[in-house]
Amino acid sequence: MGVHLARVPGIEEIVLIDRDGRFGRGVAYSATADCHRLNVPAERMGGRDQEDGAGFATWLQRNGWPAGRTYEDTFVPRRLYGDYLCAELAAVEATRRLSRLRDDVQALERRPGGHAVVTASGKTIEAATVVLCLGNPPPAPIRATVPAPRLVPDIWAAGSLDPIRASDDVVIVGTGATAIDAVLELVRRGVGSRIRMISRGGRLPLVDAPGLPCDPLDPIPADTVRGMMTALRAAISDHAERGIPWQSVFDAFRARAGDIWLALSNDERRRFLRHLRSPWLVHRHRLAPDIARQMEKLQAEGRVEIIAARVLGGEPTPEGYALRLHRRGRPMEAGETLETDWVINCTGPDEHYSRSRIPLVQSLLSCGVARPGPFGLGLDCDHRHRLVDADGQAHAGLYLVGPPGRGRFWEVTSVPNGRDQCVNVAKDVAATLVPVASQTT
Ligand SMILES: Cc1cc2nc3c(=O)[nH]c(=O)nc-3n(C[C@H](O)[C@H](O)[C@H](O)COP(=O)(O)OP(=O)(O)OC[C@H]3O[C@@H](n4cnc5c(N)ncnc54)[C@H](O)[C@@H]3O)c2cc1C
């Protein structure tokens, strides 16, 4: 966001605040291991904006990071994307209009002509424009589990996997992208002799098939979720005849997902969340082919086992942790207890902010500066990304971008989505700064 705001004439100073000091990298691109890869080929990460579509791939080439056949089929380590963002940020910092502050923003107050953010270290910073780029929150606690040192609540917290030893048995709750990162990290460290992964469906993300892009799709009907899925299936089989894989068609559909989501009625959106949310995620967050092969090998060797089950609860034992499960397809009374040395929570970000324990989110909601987003997901904002308060009024000069906008826009996580949002917010800010007379010249 800072890079895009720095291009807006008339902004005198930009302060980036991050509690962890991960400027430019955030959670996703702070990962340092080679096995923590982008979940799309490098080419599809794009660049600074739509005109700079090959930006990241060009940067990789210039910095001596070779492609496989092309950057359309190369899944590079995530840290390289972090390096790229840091280079972009450094170029802007050189202009001296942008500075960094490592601090935790805990509250936000309205002030005449703007807002003030209040930080944990006691600073109050006033600004005409504030953009909240809060990223993903940590996962919600696993249902009915008693917190304990052997239950790791968030793998991205510094040092969270350090106490796990080579001979330890590990249970990972979750089978999505973060759970796979956890498996690969344990294997890389040579710890966790037996790893069991649990989720209700017991399904890993599907495998990507890079290389054959799909042209933009014909308009997809968005009256009903059923109609939308029928049209998507038809497009997939139509393209299959021309050798274009479902993954490419799905991505072309996903490029339209934001508009489709906005066009659906609330009842239909609710239907989507109830019935299609999980299958959507399995198709959407895909695995690089070699990572999928590695997961298959680990399963074939018996190091990794995937269990389709619901976690009913859990508590610490003298030696480790015990989880109570109900396996899919078994009678309700057939509960089971899984004893392990460690449980790792990889259930994904807790998108229900009304139960958030993050001080800033609690403060925004309790003061009525914000309200939960549609369907209780994230925080509410309007189509211009302006935060919406408890009375339903959009704030001038206070924006929300990225994952917390999930309820309003649905597709908010990926880099291309986030970048489009940043571009739009920067345009909105520019329009409010530039006098009307000069806009028309
Ligand atoms: C593990 C992982 C892998 C991903 N892989 C891909 C991928 O391959 N391709 C892709 O397109 N997308 C991927 N994504 C999604 C996407 O890139 C991220 O969601 C995106 O980085 C969001 O950017 P952001 O700036 O909004 O949030 P983040 O990058 O999470 O940054 C938010 C920052 O804000 C700070 N912060 C939050 N609240 C406060 C506060 N109150 N005070 C101070 N600081 C605060 C946090 O410390 C954090 O550093 C991945 C996401 C994750 C989590």
The ligand as an SDF file (V2000), in Angstrom:
LIG
                    3D

 53 58  0  0  0  0  0  0  0  0999 V2000
    1.3410  -18.6590    4.4710 C   0  0  0  0  0  0  0  0  0  0  0  0
    0.7540  -17.8330    3.3550 C   0  0  0  0  0  0  0  0  0  0  0  0
    1.1180  -18.0930    2.0370 C   0  0  0  0  0  0  0  0  0  0  0  0
    0.5760  -17.3410    0.9840 C   0  0  0  0  0  0  0  0  0  0  0  0
    0.9620  -17.6000   -0.3100 N   0  0  0  0  0  0  0  0  0  0  0  0
    0.4820  -16.8330   -1.3130 C   0  0  0  0  0  0  0  0  0  0  0  0
    0.8940  -17.0420   -2.6740 C   0  0  0  0  0  0  0  0  0  0  0  0
    1.6680  -17.9390   -2.9790 O   0  0  0  0  0  0  0  0  0  0  0  0
    0.3690  -16.2310   -3.6530 N   0  0  0  0  0  0  0  0  0  0  0  0
   -0.5170  -15.2460   -3.3580 C   0  0  0  0  0  0  0  0  0  0  0  0
   -0.9540  -14.5390   -4.2630 O   0  0  0  0  0  0  0  0  0  0  0  0
   -0.9390  -15.0470   -2.0860 N   0  0  0  0  0  0  0  0  0  0  0  0
   -0.4520  -15.8100   -1.0730 C   0  0  0  0  0  0  0  0  0  0  0  0
   -0.8500  -15.5710    0.2270 N   0  0  0  0  0  0  0  0  0  0  0  0
   -1.8570  -14.5290    0.4810 C   0  0  0  0  0  0  0  0  0  0  0  0
   -1.3680  -13.1190    0.4530 C   0  0  0  0  0  0  0  0  0  0  0  0
   -0.1950  -12.8250   -0.1610 O   0  0  0  0  0  0  0  0  0  0  0  0
   -1.4360  -12.4470    1.8120 C   0  0  0  0  0  0  0  0  0  0  0  0
   -2.6740  -12.6250    2.3610 O   0  0  0  0  0  0  0  0  0  0  0  0
   -1.0400  -10.9800    1.6680 C   0  0  0  0  0  0  0  0  0  0  0  0
    0.3130  -10.9730    1.9690 O   0  0  0  0  0  0  0  0  0  0  0  0
   -1.8170  -10.0150    2.4990 C   0  0  0  0  0  0  0  0  0  0  0  0
   -1.0610   -8.8310    2.6170 O   0  0  0  0  0  0  0  0  0  0  0  0
   -1.3570   -7.8150    3.7540 P   0  0  0  0  0  0  0  0  0  0  0  0
   -0.3330   -6.7420    3.6510 O   0  0  0  0  0  0  0  0  0  0  0  0
   -2.7940   -7.4480    3.7180 O   0  0  0  0  0  0  0  0  0  0  0  0
   -1.1430   -8.6500    5.0970 O   0  0  0  0  0  0  0  0  0  0  0  0
    0.2000   -9.2530    5.7100 P   0  0  0  0  0  0  0  0  0  0  0  0
    1.1770   -9.5370    4.6410 O   0  0  0  0  0  0  0  0  0  0  0  0
   -0.2030  -10.3620    6.6070 O   0  0  0  0  0  0  0  0  0  0  0  0
    0.7630   -8.0590    6.5810 O   0  0  0  0  0  0  0  0  0  0  0  0
    0.0580   -7.5100    7.6390 C   0  0  0  0  0  0  0  0  0  0  0  0
    1.0740   -6.9410    8.5950 C   0  0  0  0  0  0  0  0  0  0  0  0
    0.3930   -6.0460    9.4390 O   0  0  0  0  0  0  0  0  0  0  0  0
    0.8810   -6.2040   10.7370 C   0  0  0  0  0  0  0  0  0  0  0  0
   -0.1950   -5.8090   11.6560 N   0  0  0  0  0  0  0  0  0  0  0  0
   -1.4550   -6.3020   11.7370 C   0  0  0  0  0  0  0  0  0  0  0  0
   -2.1500   -5.6640   12.6890 N   0  0  0  0  0  0  0  0  0  0  0  0
   -1.3110   -4.7520   13.2180 C   0  0  0  0  0  0  0  0  0  0  0  0
   -1.4580   -3.7840   14.2590 C   0  0  0  0  0  0  0  0  0  0  0  0
   -2.5970   -3.6480   14.9380 N   0  0  0  0  0  0  0  0  0  0  0  0
   -0.3870   -2.9980   14.5460 N   0  0  0  0  0  0  0  0  0  0  0  0
    0.7840   -3.1330   13.8560 C   0  0  0  0  0  0  0  0  0  0  0  0
    0.9700   -4.0320   12.8780 N   0  0  0  0  0  0  0  0  0  0  0  0
   -0.0670   -4.8270   12.5660 C   0  0  0  0  0  0  0  0  0  0  0  0
    1.2770   -7.6590   10.8710 C   0  0  0  0  0  0  0  0  0  0  0  0
    2.3000   -7.8040   11.8190 O   0  0  0  0  0  0  0  0  0  0  0  0
    1.7370   -8.0020    9.4650 C   0  0  0  0  0  0  0  0  0  0  0  0
    3.1370   -7.9230    9.3280 O   0  0  0  0  0  0  0  0  0  0  0  0
   -0.3340  -16.3170    1.2870 C   0  0  0  0  0  0  0  0  0  0  0  0
   -0.7060  -16.0620    2.6140 C   0  0  0  0  0  0  0  0  0  0  0  0
   -0.1710  -16.8000    3.6360 C   0  0  0  0  0  0  0  0  0  0  0  0
   -0.5740  -16.4890    5.0700 C   0  0  0  0  0  0  0  0  0  0  0  0
  1  2  1  0
  2  3  1  0
  2 52  2  0
  3  4  2  0
  4  5  1  0
  4 50  1  0
  5  6  2  0
  6  7  1  0
  6 13  1  0
  7  8  2  0
  7  9  1  0
  9 10  1  0
 10 11  2  0
 10 12  1  0
 12 13  2  0
 13 14  1  0
 14 15  1  0
 14 50  1  0
 15 16  1  0
 16 17  1  0
 16 18  1  0
 18 19  1  0
 18 20  1  0
 20 21  1  0
 20 22  1  0
 22 23  1  0
 23 24  1  0
 24 25  2  0
 24 26  1  0
 24 27  1  0
 27 28  1  0
 28 29  2  0
 28 30  1  0
 28 31  1  0
 31 32  1  0
 32 33  1  0
 33 34  1  0
 33 48  1  0
 34 35  1  0
 35 36  1  0
 35 46  1  0
 36 37  1  0
 36 45  1  0
 37 38  2  0
 38 39  1  0
 39 40  1  0
 39 45  2  0
 40 41  1  0
 40 42  2  0
 42 43  1  0
 43 44  2  0
 44 45  1  0
 46 47  1  0
 46 48  1  0
 48 49  1  0
 50 51  2  0
 51 52  1  0
 52 53  1  0
M  END
$$$$
